[in-house]
Amino acid sequence: MTDPALEALQQRLGHDFKHPELLRRALTHRSCGIEHNERLEFLGDSVLNMAVSALLFQRFSGSDEGDLTRVRAHLVREDSLHRAALGLGLPQAVRLSEGETRGGGATRASILADALEALIGAAYLDAGFDAAMRVVRRLFGPLIDNTEIDSWSKDPKTELQEWLQARRLALPGYRIAATRGQAHAQTFEVECEVAALALVERGEGRSRRAAEQEAARRLLDTLKANDRPGGPLRS
């Protein structure tokens, strides 16, 4: 019997699976059993990097390797994948154990980002690289087409440091707030604090560095919003 939810997901994804078992496996978290999505995630990560690299190569014909590498890093980081996963409605589609569901797994950034990579890997196995490329273009093409290389030139930690230094404020502090998962597949939660402004933001990632970058990005977003005319930092 056809699952309406999976049919709708395929429409949003822009790919109709010839082998539905690949789609189901891509959406299955390891907590559900042995037929989970980690191998597909591994494959999808490589396919995603290749596809995004090709899109960037076409879009930014005058940019050097360093610029393209920085933009790709932003696009394939967990936060970007999480946003794309939310746009696809993956929280309603991922298959989790009862315990993982009760623990909020369906909204966890790492789980959704992994599922999105697994979907890309599944599309590749189902119909080849061209099909996977179409999926990636559907997910990231509009963002790539409507951005400029300079807007991706610095990572969040560097940009936050420069923002604070320009205002003669002390550098931010980072600390691990929590870790989850087994040693080979941990998720880190890191807090980024600007003590002089009494601001703290938390980020999550599959490495400490990724979590720090996400926390810095969120804090930078807060600072920029507050620094607008009429904002708290301008009062």
C-alpha positions, 0 to 999 in steps of 0.5 A, a space after each residue: 500500500 502506498 504511504 501518502 506521507 512518503 509520496 508527499 516527501 518524494 514530491 518535495 524532494 523532487 525524486 520518485 524512488 524506483 526502490 522504495 526500500 532505499 527511501 525507508 532505510 534512509 529515514 530509519 535511525 539506528 535506534 530502530 534496528 539493524 536496517 538503519 541509515 548510517 551507511 547511506 549517510 556515509 555515502 550521501 555525505 560524499 555525494 552532497 559534497 560533490 554536488 555542491 562543489 559542482 554547483 559552486 564551480 558553475 555559480 562562482 566562475 571567478 572564485 578561487 579554491 579557498 573561497 569555494 571551500 569556505 562556501 561549501 563548508 557553510 552549505 554542508 554543515 549541520 545547521 544548513 542540513 537541518 534547515 533543509 530537513 525541516 523544509 522537507 518535513 523530515 521531523 514527521 518522516 524519520 523512523 525512531 525508536 519509542 525511547 528516541 521519540 520521547 527524547 525529542 529525536 525527531 527535532 534533533 538537528 544531528 538526526 535530521 541532518 543525517 537523514 537528509 544526507 542518507 536521502 541523498 545517498 539513497 537517491 544516488 543508489 536509486 537512480 545515479 548521480 544525475 538524480 542525486 544532483 537534481 535533489 541537491 540542486 532543489 535543496 540548495 540551488 536557490 540559496 547558491 543562486 541568490 548569494 554572493 561569495 563575500 557573504 560566506 567568506 568567514 566562519 562564524 567564530 572568526 566573524 564573532 571575534 572580529 565583531 567584538 574586537 572592533 568594539 573593544 570587547 573581550 573575546 567570547 568564551 566556549 564551554 561544553 554544556 552536554 554530550 549525547 550518544 556513544 563515543 563513535 557517534 557523539 553530539 556536542 552541545 556548546 555554550 558561547 558567552 560574551 560576558 560583557 554583554 551578558 549574552 549566551 547562545 548554545 549550539 549543537 554539532 557532531 564535533 566540538 568544533 561544529 558545535 562551537 561554530 553553531 553557537 558563535 553563529 547564533 550569538 552573532 545573529 543576536 548581536 547583529 539584531 541588537 546592534 540595529 538602530 533602536 536595538 539594545 546595543 545602540 540605546 
